[in-house]
Amino acid sequence: MRFNLLGSTGLYVSELCLGAMTFGGKGFWEVVGKLGAKEVERIVGAALDGGVNFIDTADVYSEGQSEELLGEALASLDRPREQIVVATKVRGRVGPGPNQVGLSRAHILASIDGSLKRLRLDHVDLYQIHGFDPATPIEETVRALDDVVRSGKARYVGFSNLPAWLAAKAITFADQNGLARFQSAQVYYSIAGRDIEREIAPMAQHLGVAVLPWSPLAGGLLSGKFDPDKPGPEGARRTTFDFPPVDRARLPKVLGALRAVAESTGVSVARVALAWQLTKPFVTSIIIGAKNLEQLTDNLAAADVKLSTEHVKLLDEASALPPEYPGWMLDWQNREPRAAAPPKR
């Protein structure tokens, strides 16, 4: 397992992160996973034993049960706190009131306390906003997050599911005012959905923001168990929860390339899909979820897969994004390189 710096910080996180969305299974979240306390303890323990030092959850996962079960597991395993990087998120609805949702100062300051209580911790290492709140100015959100950091309840802050322009605006505001700025971007990214390469990934690289892909196997479509023209296996998440959206017309070519590489390397399709992401320079840590130890073990093994240049090229070409403006215009304008820069004096 390799470790990468989280954004512009000095904090190292493992290149694979354990996602806790499968912990609990209360309400809507049952379709994602419904692991109980003993299963969660085994999964968390196996991940830590496998070299993972980074675990991600959210206050809305299973209506708070995910945080509670993670907190119980960490307490039972009794690992040194400073060896584990714990991340959670805020934005979703956690109660019936009009102020129990969103990214207002009121909701953020109340939510961090709720998360810490459920996690049985005095701080989280990374506190992330879980999307966009059109009712709250981003400046209010940034100032509230800064207060969370200054209070010692979080070490760093990040965002999830924001457009590049809004994330850049928030980072600029924070930098100009000496506030805690976003250090991470938790975003959907898979070989079947490379949209972030248009705007978000370049922005993240330019501003020193870590990219943390969620759903790297596209909700199970890249697990090796699915064929694009057949229904998925019984009990699979995609058969009841068809998310995130995937361009099905492009899927056969992507799956074909993944299977070809899997056969030539002797590893699973899922491992190849994850190993491909690890070749991308902007990816810091991939968030993997697991319903059982078998899934977790296979996913963790992706860290040991070394894809050849030819394999990466095959996968890149099979999954390439279609041209989109202004990208195609920039490519056309720059089809001829400018003259070499004059030598430095």
C-alpha beads as a LAMMPS data file, in Angstrom:
LAMMPS data file: protein, C-alpha beads

345 atoms
344 bonds

1 atom types
1 bond types

-500.0 500.0 xlo xhi
-500.0 500.0 ylo yhi
-500.0 500.0 zlo zhi

Masses

1 110.0

Atoms # bond

1 1 1 0.000 0.000 0.000
2 1 1 1.372 3.389 -0.988
3 1 1 0.585 6.685 0.731
4 1 1 -0.049 10.108 -0.787
5 1 1 -0.243 13.592 0.659
6 1 1 -3.757 14.924 1.114
7 1 1 -3.886 18.016 -1.069
8 1 1 -1.586 20.788 0.119
9 1 1 -1.251 19.349 3.616
10 1 1 1.403 17.234 5.300
11 1 1 -1.086 14.436 6.024
12 1 1 -0.474 11.097 4.292
13 1 1 -3.417 8.883 3.348
14 1 1 -3.400 5.380 1.873
15 1 1 -4.073 5.170 -1.871
16 1 1 -7.133 3.057 -1.054
17 1 1 -9.730 4.386 1.393
18 1 1 -12.396 2.274 3.077
19 1 1 -15.859 3.678 2.403
20 1 1 -18.464 3.048 5.105
21 1 1 -21.634 3.431 3.044
22 1 1 -22.387 -0.292 3.480
23 1 1 -22.401 0.021 7.262
24 1 1 -25.865 -0.100 8.822
25 1 1 -28.542 -0.420 6.193
26 1 1 -31.237 1.760 7.727
27 1 1 -33.933 3.191 5.468
28 1 1 -33.009 3.852 1.841
29 1 1 -29.389 2.819 2.450
30 1 1 -30.343 -0.857 2.748
31 1 1 -29.980 -1.180 -1.037
32 1 1 -26.304 -0.213 -0.725
33 1 1 -25.424 -2.494 2.189
34 1 1 -26.583 -3.566 5.602
35 1 1 -23.580 -4.693 7.593
36 1 1 -24.027 -5.172 11.327
37 1 1 -21.617 -4.443 14.162
38 1 1 -19.613 -7.693 13.997
39 1 1 -19.308 -7.532 10.204
40 1 1 -18.239 -3.879 10.339
41 1 1 -15.575 -4.682 12.933
42 1 1 -14.195 -7.458 10.702
43 1 1 -14.212 -5.247 7.592
44 1 1 -12.545 -2.311 9.356
45 1 1 -9.977 -4.566 11.007
46 1 1 -9.123 -6.281 7.722
47 1 1 -8.763 -2.939 5.941
48 1 1 -6.401 -1.608 8.610
49 1 1 -4.425 -4.867 8.556
50 1 1 -4.218 -4.510 4.756
51 1 1 -2.468 -1.155 5.032
52 1 1 -5.449 1.209 4.776
53 1 1 -5.207 4.181 7.137
54 1 1 -8.093 6.201 5.663
55 1 1 -11.830 5.615 6.338
56 1 1 -14.694 7.711 4.952
57 1 1 -18.299 7.964 6.094
58 1 1 -21.107 10.567 6.257
59 1 1 -23.756 11.647 8.728
60 1 1 -26.550 10.638 6.327
61 1 1 -25.354 7.089 5.646
62 1 1 -27.982 4.802 7.164
63 1 1 -29.335 7.822 9.036
64 1 1 -26.286 8.020 11.293
65 1 1 -25.804 4.280 11.803
66 1 1 -22.704 4.204 9.614
67 1 1 -20.921 6.675 11.888
68 1 1 -22.135 4.833 14.991
69 1 1 -20.952 1.435 13.739
70 1 1 -17.614 2.847 12.616
71 1 1 -17.157 4.454 16.027
72 1 1 -17.952 1.156 17.756
73 1 1 -15.524 -0.731 15.517
74 1 1 -12.681 1.711 16.103
75 1 1 -13.258 1.559 19.847
76 1 1 -13.342 -2.257 19.839
77 1 1 -10.245 -2.609 17.678
78 1 1 -8.370 -0.207 19.943
79 1 1 -5.895 0.974 17.301
80 1 1 -3.834 4.126 17.945
81 1 1 -5.998 7.098 16.965
82 1 1 -3.114 8.938 15.321
83 1 1 -2.654 6.044 12.882
84 1 1 -6.165 6.342 11.414
85 1 1 -7.479 9.149 9.215
86 1 1 -11.245 9.459 9.688
87 1 1 -13.400 11.484 7.303
88 1 1 -17.093 12.297 7.397
89 1 1 -19.471 14.630 5.597
90 1 1 -22.223 17.196 6.171
91 1 1 -25.042 18.561 4.044
92 1 1 -27.833 15.983 3.920
93 1 1 -30.974 15.967 5.995
94 1 1 -30.501 14.606 9.517
95 1 1 -33.869 15.633 10.996
96 1 1 -37.316 17.021 10.122
97 1 1 -36.620 20.679 10.847
98 1 1 -35.944 23.274 8.131
99 1 1 -32.448 23.877 9.506
100 1 1 -31.444 20.217 9.797
101 1 1 -30.160 20.128 6.245
102 1 1 -27.826 22.189 4.099
103 1 1 -24.573 24.045 4.604
104 1 1 -25.546 26.950 6.816
105 1 1 -23.355 27.878 9.746
106 1 1 -26.083 26.620 12.087
107 1 1 -26.307 23.203 10.455
108 1 1 -22.557 22.702 10.105
109 1 1 -21.786 23.558 13.738
110 1 1 -24.606 21.318 14.971
111 1 1 -23.703 18.478 12.624
112 1 1 -20.036 18.217 13.528
113 1 1 -21.016 17.708 17.161
114 1 1 -23.511 15.020 16.168
115 1 1 -20.941 13.225 14.018
116 1 1 -18.284 13.283 16.723
117 1 1 -20.727 11.866 19.259
118 1 1 -21.700 9.006 16.950
119 1 1 -18.072 8.330 16.004
120 1 1 -16.934 8.461 19.651
121 1 1 -14.125 10.822 18.663
122 1 1 -13.005 14.271 19.761
123 1 1 -12.106 15.228 16.179
124 1 1 -12.245 14.012 12.595
125 1 1 -9.279 14.367 10.299
126 1 1 -11.285 15.458 7.258
127 1 1 -14.701 17.184 7.305
128 1 1 -16.326 17.455 3.885
129 1 1 -19.369 19.214 2.549
130 1 1 -21.518 16.635 0.793
131 1 1 -22.684 18.740 -2.136
132 1 1 -24.119 22.137 -3.033
133 1 1 -26.587 24.137 -0.949
134 1 1 -28.247 26.799 -3.126
135 1 1 -29.786 28.482 -0.065
136 1 1 -26.467 29.261 1.640
137 1 1 -23.737 31.558 0.312
138 1 1 -20.529 29.596 -0.151
139 1 1 -18.731 32.259 1.907
140 1 1 -20.868 31.410 4.951
141 1 1 -20.064 27.729 4.494
142 1 1 -16.324 28.365 4.215
143 1 1 -16.284 30.533 7.352
144 1 1 -18.229 27.913 9.306
145 1 1 -15.818 25.174 8.210
146 1 1 -12.916 27.361 9.295
147 1 1 -14.482 27.644 12.744
148 1 1 -14.768 23.852 12.902
149 1 1 -11.048 23.558 12.184
150 1 1 -10.076 26.311 14.625
151 1 1 -12.162 24.650 17.339
152 1 1 -10.089 21.481 16.917
153 1 1 -13.068 19.380 15.862
154 1 1 -11.612 18.778 12.374
155 1 1 -8.075 18.901 11.082
156 1 1 -8.864 19.636 7.418
157 1 1 -11.880 20.300 5.204
158 1 1 -12.903 19.147 1.762
159 1 1 -15.829 19.051 -0.641
160 1 1 -17.834 16.470 -2.518
161 1 1 -19.957 16.782 -5.659
162 1 1 -19.341 20.457 -6.425
163 1 1 -18.793 21.935 -9.889
164 1 1 -15.233 23.100 -10.510
165 1 1 -16.153 26.797 -10.685
166 1 1 -17.805 26.791 -7.260
167 1 1 -15.015 24.827 -5.617
168 1 1 -12.443 27.214 -7.084
169 1 1 -14.473 30.202 -5.855
170 1 1 -14.582 28.755 -2.329
171 1 1 -10.845 28.026 -2.317
172 1 1 -10.036 31.525 -3.569
173 1 1 -12.229 33.095 -0.869
174 1 1 -10.554 30.977 1.804
175 1 1 -7.049 31.796 0.570
176 1 1 -7.777 35.514 0.384
177 1 1 -9.140 35.594 3.921
178 1 1 -6.742 33.248 5.674
179 1 1 -9.384 30.563 6.242
180 1 1 -9.190 26.780 6.126
181 1 1 -9.523 25.838 2.457
182 1 1 -10.708 22.719 0.709
183 1 1 -7.920 20.136 0.601
184 1 1 -9.862 17.345 -1.066
185 1 1 -12.483 16.697 -3.726
186 1 1 -14.568 13.562 -3.251
187 1 1 -16.071 13.004 -6.691
188 1 1 -17.529 10.252 -8.851
189 1 1 -14.851 8.810 -11.119
190 1 1 -14.546 5.477 -12.869
191 1 1 -13.246 4.148 -16.158
192 1 1 -16.901 4.188 -17.253
193 1 1 -17.387 7.793 -16.118
194 1 1 -14.374 10.042 -16.692
195 1 1 -16.248 13.364 -16.665
196 1 1 -14.066 14.945 -13.958
197 1 1 -11.144 14.968 -16.384
198 1 1 -12.756 17.910 -18.211
199 1 1 -12.807 20.503 -15.413
200 1 1 -12.567 19.144 -11.859
201 1 1 -9.315 17.181 -12.150
202 1 1 -7.395 20.033 -13.842
203 1 1 -8.711 22.445 -11.226
204 1 1 -7.657 20.097 -8.436
205 1 1 -4.154 19.689 -9.830
206 1 1 -3.757 23.435 -10.316
207 1 1 -4.923 24.322 -6.809
208 1 1 -3.318 21.429 -4.944
209 1 1 -6.512 19.563 -4.082
210 1 1 -6.597 15.794 -3.510
211 1 1 -9.018 13.829 -5.688
212 1 1 -10.868 11.058 -3.826
213 1 1 -12.976 9.054 -6.304
214 1 1 -16.172 7.479 -5.047
215 1 1 -17.893 4.538 -6.758
216 1 1 -14.761 3.573 -8.713
217 1 1 -16.531 0.423 -9.916
218 1 1 -19.577 2.407 -11.105
219 1 1 -21.946 0.914 -8.576
220 1 1 -20.741 -2.610 -9.345
221 1 1 -20.943 -2.431 -13.142
222 1 1 -17.166 -2.847 -13.339
223 1 1 -17.008 -5.713 -10.850
224 1 1 -16.812 -8.297 -13.626
225 1 1 -20.245 -9.687 -12.791
226 1 1 -22.199 -7.638 -15.336
227 1 1 -22.704 -7.910 -19.082
228 1 1 -24.104 -4.799 -20.785
229 1 1 -26.874 -6.761 -22.529
230 1 1 -27.933 -8.944 -19.584
231 1 1 -29.570 -8.312 -16.211
232 1 1 -27.194 -8.210 -13.277
233 1 1 -26.782 -11.046 -10.775
234 1 1 -29.453 -11.454 -8.118
235 1 1 -28.778 -9.349 -5.051
236 1 1 -26.359 -7.017 -6.820
237 1 1 -26.723 -3.350 -5.933
238 1 1 -27.209 -2.263 -9.556
239 1 1 -30.278 -4.483 -9.962
240 1 1 -32.210 -2.431 -7.415
241 1 1 -30.307 0.882 -7.377
242 1 1 -29.151 1.890 -10.860
243 1 1 -26.686 4.573 -9.797
244 1 1 -24.451 6.381 -10.689
245 1 1 -25.602 7.021 -14.271
246 1 1 -23.431 5.398 -16.950
247 1 1 -23.429 5.796 -20.724
248 1 1 -24.594 2.280 -21.581
249 1 1 -23.724 2.704 -25.251
250 1 1 -20.035 3.031 -24.368
251 1 1 -20.050 0.310 -21.708
252 1 1 -19.421 -2.766 -23.945
253 1 1 -16.161 -1.329 -25.254
254 1 1 -14.990 -0.438 -21.747
255 1 1 -15.888 -3.843 -20.316
256 1 1 -14.243 -5.560 -23.266
257 1 1 -10.968 -3.752 -22.614
258 1 1 -11.128 -4.458 -18.877
259 1 1 -11.702 -8.170 -19.481
260 1 1 -8.887 -8.338 -22.018
261 1 1 -6.438 -6.825 -19.535
262 1 1 -7.783 -8.989 -16.699
263 1 1 -7.205 -12.140 -18.743
264 1 1 -3.684 -11.148 -19.748
265 1 1 -2.671 -10.217 -16.191
266 1 1 -4.523 -12.984 -14.353
267 1 1 -6.369 -10.657 -11.979
268 1 1 -10.030 -9.729 -11.585
269 1 1 -11.817 -7.129 -13.686
270 1 1 -12.449 -5.080 -10.538
271 1 1 -8.750 -4.999 -9.706
272 1 1 -7.907 -3.799 -13.201
273 1 1 -10.515 -1.015 -12.990
274 1 1 -9.045 0.181 -9.693
275 1 1 -5.425 -0.216 -10.820
276 1 1 -6.202 1.895 -13.898
277 1 1 -7.352 4.741 -11.634
278 1 1 -4.151 4.496 -9.620
279 1 1 -2.191 5.351 -12.780
280 1 1 -3.830 8.793 -12.919
281 1 1 -1.569 11.457 -11.376
282 1 1 -4.479 13.469 -9.954
283 1 1 -5.946 10.547 -7.966
284 1 1 -4.914 10.579 -4.292
285 1 1 -7.034 7.855 -2.681
286 1 1 -9.792 5.657 -4.129
287 1 1 -12.808 5.037 -1.903
288 1 1 -13.729 1.353 -1.964
289 1 1 -16.790 -0.137 -0.325
290 1 1 -17.324 -3.768 0.595
291 1 1 -20.234 -5.967 1.596
292 1 1 -17.956 -8.809 2.669
293 1 1 -14.320 -9.705 3.283
294 1 1 -13.977 -11.353 -0.136
295 1 1 -14.821 -8.097 -1.920
296 1 1 -12.533 -6.118 0.359
297 1 1 -9.603 -8.487 -0.125
298 1 1 -9.929 -8.388 -3.913
299 1 1 -10.151 -4.602 -3.975
300 1 1 -7.178 -4.160 -1.654
301 1 1 -5.118 -6.341 -3.970
302 1 1 -5.502 -3.678 -6.683
303 1 1 -2.681 -1.791 -4.963
304 1 1 -0.317 -4.575 -6.051
305 1 1 -1.387 -4.616 -9.717
306 1 1 1.121 -3.022 -12.083
307 1 1 -0.396 -2.286 -15.481
308 1 1 1.896 -2.074 -18.474
309 1 1 2.009 1.002 -20.693
310 1 1 0.192 -0.994 -23.379
311 1 1 -2.567 -2.010 -20.966
312 1 1 -3.092 1.565 -19.799
313 1 1 -3.231 2.762 -23.406
314 1 1 -5.832 0.119 -24.284
315 1 1 -8.004 1.087 -21.309
316 1 1 -7.579 4.824 -21.949
317 1 1 -8.611 4.505 -25.592
318 1 1 -11.589 2.253 -24.860
319 1 1 -12.956 4.689 -22.255
320 1 1 -11.943 8.021 -23.797
321 1 1 -14.397 10.879 -23.327
322 1 1 -16.177 12.081 -26.467
323 1 1 -15.086 15.542 -27.658
324 1 1 -16.917 18.395 -25.942
325 1 1 -16.696 22.168 -26.219
326 1 1 -14.463 24.006 -25.375
327 1 1 -12.089 21.046 -25.306
328 1 1 -12.308 20.278 -29.003
329 1 1 -11.785 23.954 -29.818
330 1 1 -8.685 24.135 -27.626
331 1 1 -7.294 21.010 -29.281
332 1 1 -7.947 22.494 -32.720
333 1 1 -6.322 25.805 -31.828
334 1 1 -3.263 24.077 -30.384
335 1 1 -2.816 21.511 -33.141
336 1 1 0.459 23.245 -34.016
337 1 1 2.839 23.982 -31.121
338 1 1 4.060 27.528 -30.732
339 1 1 7.709 28.357 -31.337
340 1 1 10.061 27.348 -28.584
341 1 1 10.331 29.867 -25.769
342 1 1 13.416 32.085 -25.843
343 1 1 16.219 30.929 -23.547
344 1 1 16.233 32.313 -20.022
345 1 1 18.744 35.071 -19.329

Bonds

1 1 1 2
2 1 2 3
3 1 3 4
4 1 4 5
5 1 5 6
6 1 6 7
7 1 7 8
8 1 8 9
9 1 9 10
10 1 10 11
11 1 11 12
12 1 12 13
13 1 13 14
14 1 14 15
15 1 15 16
16 1 16 17
17 1 17 18
18 1 18 19
19 1 19 20
20 1 20 21
21 1 21 22
22 1 22 23
23 1 23 24
24 1 24 25
25 1 25 26
26 1 26 27
27 1 27 28
28 1 28 29
29 1 29 30
30 1 30 31
31 1 31 32
32 1 32 33
33 1 33 34
34 1 34 35
35 1 35 36
36 1 36 37
37 1 37 38
38 1 38 39
39 1 39 40
40 1 40 41
41 1 41 42
42 1 42 43
43 1 43 44
44 1 44 45
45 1 45 46
46 1 46 47
47 1 47 48
48 1 48 49
49 1 49 50
50 1 50 51
51 1 51 52
52 1 52 53
53 1 53 54
54 1 54 55
55 1 55 56
56 1 56 57
57 1 57 58
58 1 58 59
59 1 59 60
60 1 60 61
61 1 61 62
62 1 62 63
63 1 63 64
64 1 64 65
65 1 65 66
66 1 66 67
67 1 67 68
68 1 68 69
69 1 69 70
70 1 70 71
71 1 71 72
72 1 72 73
73 1 73 74
74 1 74 75
75 1 75 76
76 1 76 77
77 1 77 78
78 1 78 79
79 1 79 80
80 1 80 81
81 1 81 82
82 1 82 83
83 1 83 84
84 1 84 85
85 1 85 86
86 1 86 87
87 1 87 88
88 1 88 89
89 1 89 90
90 1 90 91
91 1 91 92
92 1 92 93
93 1 93 94
94 1 94 95
95 1 95 96
96 1 96 97
97 1 97 98
98 1 98 99
99 1 99 100
100 1 100 101
101 1 101 102
102 1 102 103
103 1 103 104
104 1 104 105
105 1 105 106
106 1 106 107
107 1 107 108
108 1 108 109
109 1 109 110
110 1 110 111
111 1 111 112
112 1 112 113
113 1 113 114
114 1 114 115
115 1 115 116
116 1 116 117
117 1 117 118
118 1 118 119
119 1 119 120
120 1 120 121
121 1 121 122
122 1 122 123
123 1 123 124
124 1 124 125
125 1 125 126
126 1 126 127
127 1 127 128
128 1 128 129
129 1 129 130
130 1 130 131
131 1 131 132
132 1 132 133
133 1 133 134
134 1 134 135
135 1 135 136
136 1 136 137
137 1 137 138
138 1 138 139
139 1 139 140
140 1 140 141
141 1 141 142
142 1 142 143
143 1 143 144
144 1 144 145
145 1 145 146
146 1 146 147
147 1 147 148
148 1 148 149
149 1 149 150
150 1 150 151
151 1 151 152
152 1 152 153
153 1 153 154
154 1 154 155
155 1 155 156
156 1 156 157
157 1 157 158
158 1 158 159
159 1 159 160
160 1 160 161
161 1 161 162
162 1 162 163
163 1 163 164
164 1 164 165
165 1 165 166
166 1 166 167
167 1 167 168
168 1 168 169
169 1 169 170
170 1 170 171
171 1 171 172
172 1 172 173
173 1 173 174
174 1 174 175
175 1 175 176
176 1 176 177
177 1 177 178
178 1 178 179
179 1 179 180
180 1 180 181
181 1 181 182
182 1 182 183
183 1 183 184
184 1 184 185
185 1 185 186
186 1 186 187
187 1 187 188
188 1 188 189
189 1 189 190
190 1 190 191
191 1 191 192
192 1 192 193
193 1 193 194
194 1 194 195
195 1 195 196
196 1 196 197
197 1 197 198
198 1 198 199
199 1 199 200
200 1 200 201
201 1 201 202
202 1 202 203
203 1 203 204
204 1 204 205
205 1 205 206
206 1 206 207
207 1 207 208
208 1 208 209
209 1 209 210
210 1 210 211
211 1 211 212
212 1 212 213
213 1 213 214
214 1 214 215
215 1 215 216
216 1 216 217
217 1 217 218
218 1 218 219
219 1 219 220
220 1 220 221
221 1 221 222
222 1 222 223
223 1 223 224
224 1 224 225
225 1 225 226
226 1 226 227
227 1 227 228
228 1 228 229
229 1 229 230
230 1 230 231
231 1 231 232
232 1 232 233
233 1 233 234
234 1 234 235
235 1 235 236
236 1 236 237
237 1 237 238
238 1 238 239
239 1 239 240
240 1 240 241
241 1 241 242
242 1 242 243
243 1 243 244
244 1 244 245
245 1 245 246
246 1 246 247
247 1 247 248
248 1 248 249
249 1 249 250
250 1 250 251
251 1 251 252
252 1 252 253
253 1 253 254
254 1 254 255
255 1 255 256
256 1 256 257
257 1 257 258
258 1 258 259
259 1 259 260
260 1 260 261
261 1 261 262
262 1 262 263
263 1 263 264
264 1 264 265
265 1 265 266
266 1 266 267
267 1 267 268
268 1 268 269
269 1 269 270
270 1 270 271
271 1 271 272
272 1 272 273
273 1 273 274
274 1 274 275
275 1 275 276
276 1 276 277
277 1 277 278
278 1 278 279
279 1 279 280
280 1 280 281
281 1 281 282
282 1 282 283
283 1 283 284
284 1 284 285
285 1 285 286
286 1 286 287
287 1 287 288
288 1 288 289
289 1 289 290
290 1 290 291
291 1 291 292
292 1 292 293
293 1 293 294
294 1 294 295
295 1 295 296
296 1 296 297
297 1 297 298
298 1 298 299
299 1 299 300
300 1 300 301
301 1 301 302
302 1 302 303
303 1 303 304
304 1 304 305
305 1 305 306
306 1 306 307
307 1 307 308
308 1 308 309
309 1 309 310
310 1 310 311
311 1 311 312
312 1 312 313
313 1 313 314
314 1 314 315
315 1 315 316
316 1 316 317
317 1 317 318
318 1 318 319
319 1 319 320
320 1 320 321
321 1 321 322
322 1 322 323
323 1 323 324
324 1 324 325
325 1 325 326
326 1 326 327
327 1 327 328
328 1 328 329
329 1 329 330
330 1 330 331
331 1 331 332
332 1 332 333
333 1 333 334
334 1 334 335
335 1 335 336
336 1 336 337
337 1 337 338
338 1 338 339
339 1 339 340
340 1 340 341
341 1 341 342
342 1 342 343
343 1 343 344
344 1 344 345
